[in-house]
Amino acid sequence: MGDRLVEVLDSGGYVRYDFSTASNLLEAMSKLVNEYGDLEKLHEASANPKDLERRLMGFKGIGSVGANIFLRELRGFG
């Protein structure tokens, strides 16, 4: 599965990503699905924006900068 994800990332112009990144992404998505079901349920489970940020940083490879970028990009939705 990691091979296919790397191919998809490459085709989308994300050529810097390698198999370790693909593995981290797959692990994060597995955690999301297993613990929350989807992003909407992750949001619903969060008590407030700080709690959402904390939960996002619980995903492997996501620190405060990554969580804040993710949250910034979400502001245009909903």
Residue pairs with C-beta under 8 A, 6 or more apart in sequence:
1 26
2 19
2 22
2 23
2 26
3 19
3 22
5 22
5 25
5 26
6 17
6 18
6 19
6 22
9 15
9 17
9 21
9 22
10 17
21 61
24 60
24 61
27 60
28 59
28 60
28 61
28 62
31 58
31 59
31 60
32 38
32 39
32 42
32 59
35 42
36 42
36 45
42 52
42 55
42 56
43 52
45 55
46 52
46 55
49 71
52 71
53 64
53 67
53 68
53 71
56 62
56 66
56 67
56 70
56 71
57 63
57 64
57 66
57 67
62 70
